[in-house]
Amino acid sequence: MNNKPYFQDFDWPAMWEATTQTLYMTAISVVATFILGIILGLLLFLTSRGNLWENKPVNSVISGIVNIFRSIPFIILIVLLIPFTMLVFQTMIGENAALPALIIGAAPFYARMVEIGLREIDKGVIEAAKSMGATTSTIIWKVLLPESMPALVSGITVTTIALVGYTAMAGVIGAGGLGNLAYLQGFQRSQNDVTLVATIIILIIVFVIQFIGDFITSKLDKR
């Protein structure tokens, strides 16, 4: 049992480095998830019954892919993607190596939230745009995305918070970040102060993300 006083040998530079690694992994994966999730969500919505690109086979394939990757536990997904990660980055260690699993794990989850947000749009608005001769691209950029923006921002806020948790799990198998530091130093070396500070920093990151997301959503929501 470790009876040393808290923070006696605490490594603040290592904690700062781990924090920047977590922020880096989260930021890159959020941007990629936002783009990929919107594309998948739009395809799910547009190819569904009664919409602009109605196509049941295509919708079923996309929906199946989304459901499969959304259902795989993240820690298992990391293992399944080892060959792909090695092909891209030549390593399984470090923050970059965690990005494929983070993005592939989060994008399908966000895609469903995008689809839900699009389905909440008043059909009359879409029909009015079609009756005025608007093209599909115009409807997407001028109607669907603007009208669903509060839901899209709210969804990416929830997804970002989930990604912070994913980075902690990825850290346990060598991806770096606060999860890695808390596991290697906090748990394996029984340095409870490291685990405590890492947890507090993760909570602060989550609270800041939630505050920013809620603020932007409230500004966008005109209802």
Contacts in CASP RR format, 6 or more apart in sequence:
PFRMAT RR
TARGET T0000
AUTHOR 0000-0000-0000
METHOD contacts of the structure
MODEL  1
MNNKPYFQDFDWPAMWEATTQTLYMTAISVVATFILGIILGLLLFLTSRG
NLWENKPVNSVISGIVNIFRSIPFIILIVLLIPFTMLVFQTMIGENAALP
ALIIGAAPFYARMVEIGLREIDKGVIEAAKSMGATTSTIIWKVLLPESMP
ALVSGITVTTIALVGYTAMAGVIGAGGLGNLAYLQGFQRSQNDVTLVATI
IILIIVFVIQFIGDFITSKLDKR
1 190 0 8 1.000
2 189 0 8 1.000
2 190 0 8 1.000
2 191 0 8 1.000
2 192 0 8 1.000
6 192 0 8 1.000
6 193 0 8 1.000
6 196 0 8 1.000
7 193 0 8 1.000
9 191 0 8 1.000
10 193 0 8 1.000
10 194 0 8 1.000
10 197 0 8 1.000
11 185 0 8 1.000
11 194 0 8 1.000
14 181 0 8 1.000
14 185 0 8 1.000
15 181 0 8 1.000
15 194 0 8 1.000
15 197 0 8 1.000
15 198 0 8 1.000
15 201 0 8 1.000
17 177 0 8 1.000
18 176 0 8 1.000
18 177 0 8 1.000
18 178 0 8 1.000
18 179 0 8 1.000
18 180 0 8 1.000
18 181 0 8 1.000
18 198 0 8 1.000
19 177 0 8 1.000
19 178 0 8 1.000
19 201 0 8 1.000
21 94 0 8 1.000
21 95 0 8 1.000
21 176 0 8 1.000
21 177 0 8 1.000
21 178 0 8 1.000
21 180 0 8 1.000
22 164 0 8 1.000
22 167 0 8 1.000
22 168 0 8 1.000
22 176 0 8 1.000
22 177 0 8 1.000
22 178 0 8 1.000
22 179 0 8 1.000
22 201 0 8 1.000
22 202 0 8 1.000
22 205 0 8 1.000
23 205 0 8 1.000
24 95 0 8 1.000
25 95 0 8 1.000
25 98 0 8 1.000
25 99 0 8 1.000
25 102 0 8 1.000
25 163 0 8 1.000
25 167 0 8 1.000
25 170 0 8 1.000
25 175 0 8 1.000
25 177 0 8 1.000
26 160 0 8 1.000
26 163 0 8 1.000
26 164 0 8 1.000
26 167 0 8 1.000
26 205 0 8 1.000
28 99 0 8 1.000
29 99 0 8 1.000
29 102 0 8 1.000
29 103 0 8 1.000
29 106 0 8 1.000
29 163 0 8 1.000
29 166 0 8 1.000
29 167 0 8 1.000
30 156 0 8 1.000
30 159 0 8 1.000
30 160 0 8 1.000
30 163 0 8 1.000
32 99 0 8 1.000
32 103 0 8 1.000
32 107 0 8 1.000
33 102 0 8 1.000
33 103 0 8 1.000
33 106 0 8 1.000
33 107 0 8 1.000
33 110 0 8 1.000
33 156 0 8 1.000
33 159 0 8 1.000
33 163 0 8 1.000
34 110 0 8 1.000
34 156 0 8 1.000
36 103 0 8 1.000
36 107 0 8 1.000
36 111 0 8 1.000
37 107 0 8 1.000
37 108 0 8 1.000
37 110 0 8 1.000
37 111 0 8 1.000
37 114 0 8 1.000
38 111 0 8 1.000
38 114 0 8 1.000
38 145 0 8 1.000
38 152 0 8 1.000
40 62 0 8 1.000
40 66 0 8 1.000
40 107 0 8 1.000
40 108 0 8 1.000
40 111 0 8 1.000
40 114 0 8 1.000
41 111 0 8 1.000
41 112 0 8 1.000
41 114 0 8 1.000
41 115 0 8 1.000
41 118 0 8 1.000
42 114 0 8 1.000
42 118 0 8 1.000
42 140 0 8 1.000
42 144 0 8 1.000
43 53 0 8 1.000
43 58 0 8 1.000
43 59 0 8 1.000
43 62 0 8 1.000
44 59 0 8 1.000
44 62 0 8 1.000
44 63 0 8 1.000
44 66 0 8 1.000
44 111 0 8 1.000
44 112 0 8 1.000
44 114 0 8 1.000
44 115 0 8 1.000
45 51 0 8 1.000
45 114 0 8 1.000
45 115 0 8 1.000
45 118 0 8 1.000
45 119 0 8 1.000
45 144 0 8 1.000
46 52 0 8 1.000
46 53 0 8 1.000
46 136 0 8 1.000
46 140 0 8 1.000
47 53 0 8 1.000
47 54 0 8 1.000
47 55 0 8 1.000
47 56 0 8 1.000
47 58 0 8 1.000
47 59 0 8 1.000
47 62 0 8 1.000
48 54 0 8 1.000
48 59 0 8 1.000
49 56 0 8 1.000
52 136 0 8 1.000
52 139 0 8 1.000
53 136 0 8 1.000
65 108 0 8 1.000
66 108 0 8 1.000
66 111 0 8 1.000
66 112 0 8 1.000
67 108 0 8 1.000
69 77 0 8 1.000
69 104 0 8 1.000
69 105 0 8 1.000
69 107 0 8 1.000
69 108 0 8 1.000
70 105 0 8 1.000
70 108 0 8 1.000
70 109 0 8 1.000
70 112 0 8 1.000
72 80 0 8 1.000
72 105 0 8 1.000
74 101 0 8 1.000
74 105 0 8 1.000
74 166 0 8 1.000
74 169 0 8 1.000
74 170 0 8 1.000
75 169 0 8 1.000
75 173 0 8 1.000
77 101 0 8 1.000
77 104 0 8 1.000
77 105 0 8 1.000
78 98 0 8 1.000
78 101 0 8 1.000
78 169 0 8 1.000
78 170 0 8 1.000
78 173 0 8 1.000
81 100 0 8 1.000
81 101 0 8 1.000
81 104 0 8 1.000
82 92 0 8 1.000
84 100 0 8 1.000
85 91 0 8 1.000
85 92 0 8 1.000
85 97 0 8 1.000
85 100 0 8 1.000
85 101 0 8 1.000
86 92 0 8 1.000
88 100 0 8 1.000
89 96 0 8 1.000
89 97 0 8 1.000
91 97 0 8 1.000
92 173 0 8 1.000
92 174 0 8 1.000
93 174 0 8 1.000
93 175 0 8 1.000
94 174 0 8 1.000
94 175 0 8 1.000
94 176 0 8 1.000
95 175 0 8 1.000
95 176 0 8 1.000
95 177 0 8 1.000
97 175 0 8 1.000
98 167 0 8 1.000
98 170 0 8 1.000
98 171 0 8 1.000
98 175 0 8 1.000
98 176 0 8 1.000
101 166 0 8 1.000
101 170 0 8 1.000
102 163 0 8 1.000
102 166 0 8 1.000
102 167 0 8 1.000
102 170 0 8 1.000
105 166 0 8 1.000
106 159 0 8 1.000
106 162 0 8 1.000
106 163 0 8 1.000
106 166 0 8 1.000
109 159 0 8 1.000
109 162 0 8 1.000
110 155 0 8 1.000
110 156 0 8 1.000
110 159 0 8 1.000
113 151 0 8 1.000
113 152 0 8 1.000
113 155 0 8 1.000
113 158 0 8 1.000
113 159 0 8 1.000
114 148 0 8 1.000
114 151 0 8 1.000
114 152 0 8 1.000
114 155 0 8 1.000
116 151 0 8 1.000
117 148 0 8 1.000
117 151 0 8 1.000
117 152 0 8 1.000
118 144 0 8 1.000
118 148 0 8 1.000
120 148 0 8 1.000
120 151 0 8 1.000
121 143 0 8 1.000
121 144 0 8 1.000
121 147 0 8 1.000
121 148 0 8 1.000
122 147 0 8 1.000
125 143 0 8 1.000
125 147 0 8 1.000
126 139 0 8 1.000
126 143 0 8 1.000
126 144 0 8 1.000
129 138 0 8 1.000
129 139 0 8 1.000
129 142 0 8 1.000
129 143 0 8 1.000
130 139 0 8 1.000
134 142 0 8 1.000
134 143 0 8 1.000
145 152 0 8 1.000
149 220 0 8 1.000
150 217 0 8 1.000
150 220 0 8 1.000
150 221 0 8 1.000
153 213 0 8 1.000
153 216 0 8 1.000
153 217 0 8 1.000
153 220 0 8 1.000
154 213 0 8 1.000
154 217 0 8 1.000
157 209 0 8 1.000
157 210 0 8 1.000
157 212 0 8 1.000
157 213 0 8 1.000
157 214 0 8 1.000
157 217 0 8 1.000
160 209 0 8 1.000
161 206 0 8 1.000
161 209 0 8 1.000
161 210 0 8 1.000
164 202 0 8 1.000
164 205 0 8 1.000
164 206 0 8 1.000
164 209 0 8 1.000
165 202 0 8 1.000
167 175 0 8 1.000
167 177 0 8 1.000
167 178 0 8 1.000
167 179 0 8 1.000
168 177 0 8 1.000
168 178 0 8 1.000
168 179 0 8 1.000
168 182 0 8 1.000
168 202 0 8 1.000
169 179 0 8 1.000
170 176 0 8 1.000
170 179 0 8 1.000
171 177 0 8 1.000
171 179 0 8 1.000
171 180 0 8 1.000
171 183 0 8 1.000
172 179 0 8 1.000
172 180 0 8 1.000
172 183 0 8 1.000
174 180 0 8 1.000
178 198 0 8 1.000
178 201 0 8 1.000
178 202 0 8 1.000
179 198 0 8 1.000
181 194 0 8 1.000
181 198 0 8 1.000
182 194 0 8 1.000
182 195 0 8 1.000
182 198 0 8 1.000
182 199 0 8 1.000
185 191 0 8 1.000
185 194 0 8 1.000
186 192 0 8 1.000
186 193 0 8 1.000
186 194 0 8 1.000
186 195 0 8 1.000
186 198 0 8 1.000
187 195 0 8 1.000
END
